Amino acid sequence: MARGAIGVDLGGSHVMAAVVDETGRIQAKFEHDVADHAPDAVVATLAGVVRNALDASKLEIAGVGIGSPGNVDPVSGTIRWSPNLGWEDVPLGKRVREAFPKLPVFVANDARCATLGEYVHGVGQGTEHFVLLTLGTGIGGGIVAGGVLSLGAQMGAGEFGHHQIRPDGGFVCSCGKIGCFEAQASGTGLIRHALRVAPSFPRSALLDVPREKLGSKSIRRAAQVGDQHALAAWGGFCDDLALGLANVIAFVNPEVIALGGGVSSAGDFLLERVRPLVDALTVTVPRGTTRIVRATLGNDAGAVGAATAALRGGLIATLPAPSQLAVSVS
């Protein structure tokens, strides 16, 4: 019988469990809203979609991999801190193992899982140095260097969203700092740009949209049809995104930076604007050597990566010691 794993993508508003085979193909997936963030409620919801996936699977299931927001200890599966869920020191891995005692269960950060998924089964294939950035409500990410997924001394490698790019005059980030990459260049950042420049465009169609309903997708669509207010916001957003990407190139020197998340759905409208801006800001390596592309697995990247980790025995299972916090994924 062919092997596979259950990959789980746990978010602040929903949880998805997928049956994933060894080639990274999803054979079935099940989703459920997460309305209550209490650990008992989340574990019950998560266990329900995993059971649905197990019932639908025609594969020999090697284990369950879970990608969770926040800082995660992948050895114990404890969520040390997750602002999206409001959790601190929640033993998620232990709780899920109790629900599925016959299956190995692995837990890791969701962005690192998505990076693994894109590297092994998506747009990162064939590279040795790769970065994934997910542009959504915030900015998540992950780094592959020399074919090794970097996790960091405290599992925090790849948190590009919280380096400051506009410390003077930037937006206040959810972390409390001013001008973080996430505050400026996430989907939320695009909305902030639109609100900041709104006084200069009193006739903009965007002003007819209630503030609480103004979203990054509506701003992008307005920019694509030539709305001057939206174009001004889009321009500021792209400038900030390019600045952060140029910094990532200086930090890591990857062959490829893949952009995922909702904002990346703009495709060429985003990439054709940002690429030359990044080249102009790149000084530490030859310009144009880092390809900036759209991620290919979309919203499935986290589940595919979590399943891939489960198939390989966890993110750090192949390491000589738990203190060496990186894992070969080639």
C-alpha positions, 0 to 999 in steps of 0.5 A: 500500500502506498504511504502518506500522512495527514497534514494539518494547517491550524489557523486562527479562524479555521483548521484543515486536514489533508491526506497527502501522499509521498509526492505531495499530492492531496487526495482529500481534505476536510476543513472546519471553522475555529470559533473558540480558541480555548485549547480543549475546543481547538483540539476537539475540532482538530481531532474531528477533521483528522478523523475525517481525513483518516476515514477517507484515506486509502494510504498507509498513514505514517503520522500526523503533522500539524502546522500551528501559528506561533513559536513551537517546540517541535520536539515536544509539540508544545505551543510556547506562544501563539498570539493568533490563538492566545496560547502560552505553553499549550501541549498541543502535540501531547493532546493530539497524541492522546486522541490518536495513540497509534499514530506519531504526531508532529507539531511545527510552526505553520510558516516553516511547514509551508516553506518545507511544502514549497521547497520539496513539492512546489516552486522551490524544487531544484534550489539549494537556497530558498525563502518563502514569504507569506503575505496575508494578515501578517508576514510569515516565512521560512529559510532553506540554506544549502538544502537545510531548513533553518529553524534557529536557536529557539525555533524563530528563524524566518520571522522576517515580518518583524524586522523594521524597515520604516522605524521613522514614520511607519505604521505601528505593528501588532508587536508594538514596534514601529515600521515592521516589514509586516506592518508595512507590506502585509495585506493589512499594511496595504489597507493602512497605506490606503487609509494614510493617503485617503485625504489626498483623494476625496473623490476615490471610489474606495471611500464608498467602502465602509472602513471595516470592510475595506480589504487588500483585495478590493484595493488591489482590484481598484488599482488594476482598473486605474483608481488613483487612490488605490494606485497611490496605496499600491505604490507605497505598499510595493515600495515597502515590500521591495525594501523588505525583500532587498533586506531578505536578499542581504540576510540570506542570499537565496536563489529564489524568494517565493511569495505566497498568501492572499496578496500574492494572488495579484500575480504579475501586477505585483511582481512586475512592479516589485522586481525592478524596485528590488534590483535597484535596492540590491547591493550585496550580491549581483542584481537579478540573481534572486528570482522573485516568483509566486508560490505554487501550492497556495493555501495547501502549502502548510498542510503539504509541508506538515504531512511531509514532515510527518513522513520524514519523522518530524522537522528535526528527527534526522539531526544528531542532537536536538540542539542542532536546530536545522534539518536537511530537506534535500 
